[in-house]
Amino acid sequence: MSEFADGYGPWALVAGASDGVGSAMAAELARRGLNVVLLARRQEVLDDVAAGIREGAGVQTRTLAIDLAAPGAAREIIDATADLDIGFLVYCAGADPKFAPFLSGPLSDAEALVQRNCMVPMQLCHHYAQPMVDRGRGGIIIFGSGAGFAGGPNMVAYGASKAFDMVFAEALWTELSPKGVDVLGLILGKTDTPALRKLEHERGQISSPEQTPPGAAGVDDVVAAAFANLADGPTCLVGPEIQAAAQLMASVSRNDAVRFIAQAVTAAMGS
Ligand SMILES: NC(=O)c1ccc[n+]([C@@H]2O[C@H](COP(=O)([O-])OP(=O)(O)OC[C@H]3O[C@@H](n4cnc5c(N)ncnc54)[C@H](OP(=O)(O)O)[C@@H]3O)[C@@H](O)[C@H]2O)c1
């Protein structure tokens, strides 16, 4: 445990830490001896998560209630952590709560999504990676999605942002891994998080938010995969379903991959 803290501590910053995979990642980082900065929008929920982590792991915590889609979010985060040595960055927040056609909402929805999923993680990596490189150690995990493999309906900006995240993590790995910093693009398939439950419930796919969405991987499996593959970047495909999807995508033309995704999304979620 202390070896992990020596390699990646003393502080971790987790963006999207109030529930689901992000809060579980924060708890595991704390269990491994890191102090954690927990960031999301809901202050009260963050406070509860932070209290549980302090009680369970005996580490220090700091909470930041910041909307990552708001202008100036990265600057606010950087200023609020200026006194901390951040050795580990997890960028988890990133789901699209709407799953709607591109033209059905205002452009500002897509712009906010790209701000949160592309601009801010890039800005935070640019800031926090330099001290990691200077120390010759550190870790960065950026959450991706199978939606980034090829374009599909109802996820025009979302899928594009997740392609950005995957390639961004890969490229960053090529530069930082020789300098001692582990970079991992963690590509998830359907995963049982509060955000997914809310979306599926709103769409009538599950009858209650207490229900596990059928076919969803567990949060614990995602966390286990992240830590098991931390030093084996640049990319980790979490679970057999997403690994099979990636193989299928690689075996067909790009145009066929898009047609396949369009059919699969329509079959799984309705149009
Ligand atoms: N769940 C899946 O099936 C699935 C599948 C493929 C990929 N993924 C990826 O896995 C990651 C986690 O997904 P998730 O399902 O747990 O949902 P998510 O909404 O991306 O993550 C939830 C966490 O992010 C925070 N968050 C969301 N928007 C935020 C914003 N604008 N500013 C600050 N914090 C924000 C939420 O807290 P607050 O509400 O308190 O702000 C919460 O702590 C995402 O990157 C997603 O793309 C998920």
The ligand as an SDF file (V2000), in Angstrom:
LIG
                    3D

 48 52  0  0  0  0  0  0  0  0999 V2000
  -22.2280    4.0010  -17.0690 N   0  0  0  0  0  0  0  0  0  0  0  0
  -21.9880    3.5090  -18.2700 C   0  0  0  0  0  0  0  0  0  0  0  0
  -22.7140    2.6400  -18.7620 O   0  0  0  0  0  0  0  0  0  0  0  0
  -20.8050    4.0040  -19.0660 C   0  0  0  0  0  0  0  0  0  0  0  0
  -20.5300    3.3890  -20.2970 C   0  0  0  0  0  0  0  0  0  0  0  0
  -19.4210    3.8110  -21.0220 C   0  0  0  0  0  0  0  0  0  0  0  0
  -18.6140    4.8110  -20.5230 C   0  0  0  0  0  0  0  0  0  0  0  0
  -18.9070    5.3960  -19.3350 N   0  0  0  0  0  0  0  0  0  0  0  0
  -18.0430    6.4870  -18.8670 C   0  0  0  0  0  0  0  0  0  0  0  0
  -17.7510    6.3020  -17.5000 O   0  0  0  0  0  0  0  0  0  0  0  0
  -17.6500    7.5640  -16.8570 C   0  0  0  0  0  0  0  0  0  0  0  0
  -18.5550    7.5870  -15.6390 C   0  0  0  0  0  0  0  0  0  0  0  0
  -19.8880    7.4500  -16.0770 O   0  0  0  0  0  0  0  0  0  0  0  0
  -21.1270    7.4300  -15.0810 P   0  0  0  0  0  0  0  0  0  0  0  0
  -22.1350    6.5300  -15.6640 O   0  0  0  0  0  0  0  0  0  0  0  0
  -20.6770    7.1710  -13.6810 O   0  0  0  0  0  0  0  0  0  0  0  0
  -21.7610    8.9110  -15.1630 O   0  0  0  0  0  0  0  0  0  0  0  0
  -21.1210   10.3630  -15.0960 P   0  0  0  0  0  0  0  0  0  0  0  0
  -22.2560   11.3170  -15.0590 O   0  0  0  0  0  0  0  0  0  0  0  0
  -20.1180   10.5720  -16.1340 O   0  0  0  0  0  0  0  0  0  0  0  0
  -20.3470   10.3660  -13.7290 O   0  0  0  0  0  0  0  0  0  0  0  0
  -20.9580   10.6390  -12.5540 C   0  0  0  0  0  0  0  0  0  0  0  0
  -20.0530   11.5270  -11.7370 C   0  0  0  0  0  0  0  0  0  0  0  0
  -19.6410   12.6840  -12.4980 O   0  0  0  0  0  0  0  0  0  0  0  0
  -20.1080   13.8640  -11.8620 C   0  0  0  0  0  0  0  0  0  0  0  0
  -20.4230   14.8480  -12.9040 N   0  0  0  0  0  0  0  0  0  0  0  0
  -21.1920   14.6760  -14.0000 C   0  0  0  0  0  0  0  0  0  0  0  0
  -21.2610   15.8180  -14.6980 N   0  0  0  0  0  0  0  0  0  0  0  0
  -20.4900   16.7250  -14.0420 C   0  0  0  0  0  0  0  0  0  0  0  0
  -20.1650   18.0940  -14.2530 C   0  0  0  0  0  0  0  0  0  0  0  0
  -20.6660   18.7810  -15.2860 N   0  0  0  0  0  0  0  0  0  0  0  0
  -19.3390   18.7000  -13.3810 N   0  0  0  0  0  0  0  0  0  0  0  0
  -18.8440   18.0380  -12.3140 C   0  0  0  0  0  0  0  0  0  0  0  0
  -19.1080   16.7480  -12.0640 N   0  0  0  0  0  0  0  0  0  0  0  0
  -19.9350   16.1060  -12.9100 C   0  0  0  0  0  0  0  0  0  0  0  0
  -21.3140   13.3970  -11.0580 C   0  0  0  0  0  0  0  0  0  0  0  0
  -21.5560   14.1690   -9.9110 O   0  0  0  0  0  0  0  0  0  0  0  0
  -22.5490   15.3970   -9.7600 P   0  0  0  0  0  0  0  0  0  0  0  0
  -23.8750   14.9680  -10.3560 O   0  0  0  0  0  0  0  0  0  0  0  0
  -22.5940   15.5900   -8.2820 O   0  0  0  0  0  0  0  0  0  0  0  0
  -21.9240   16.5260  -10.4710 O   0  0  0  0  0  0  0  0  0  0  0  0
  -20.8160   12.0330  -10.5800 C   0  0  0  0  0  0  0  0  0  0  0  0
  -19.9190   12.1880   -9.4990 O   0  0  0  0  0  0  0  0  0  0  0  0
  -18.0130    8.6240  -17.9100 C   0  0  0  0  0  0  0  0  0  0  0  0
  -16.8350    9.1890  -18.4380 O   0  0  0  0  0  0  0  0  0  0  0  0
  -18.7390    7.8320  -18.9820 C   0  0  0  0  0  0  0  0  0  0  0  0
  -18.5740    8.4100  -20.2700 O   0  0  0  0  0  0  0  0  0  0  0  0
  -19.9810    5.0250  -18.5920 C   0  0  0  0  0  0  0  0  0  0  0  0
  1  2  1  0
  2  3  2  0
  2  4  1  0
  4  5  1  0
  4 48  2  0
  5  6  2  0
  6  7  1  0
  7  8  2  0
  8  9  1  0
  8 48  1  0
  9 10  1  0
  9 46  1  0
 10 11  1  0
 11 12  1  0
 11 44  1  0
 12 13  1  0
 13 14  1  0
 14 15  2  0
 14 16  1  0
 14 17  1  0
 17 18  1  0
 18 19  2  0
 18 20  1  0
 18 21  1  0
 21 22  1  0
 22 23  1  0
 23 24  1  0
 23 42  1  0
 24 25  1  0
 25 26  1  0
 25 36  1  0
 26 27  1  0
 26 35  1  0
 27 28  2  0
 28 29  1  0
 29 30  1  0
 29 35  2  0
 30 31  1  0
 30 32  2  0
 32 33  1  0
 33 34  2  0
 34 35  1  0
 36 37  1  0
 36 42  1  0
 37 38  1  0
 38 39  2  0
 38 40  1  0
 38 41  1  0
 42 43  1  0
 44 45  1  0
 44 46  1  0
 46 47  1  0
M  CHG  2   8   1  16  -1
M  END
$$$$
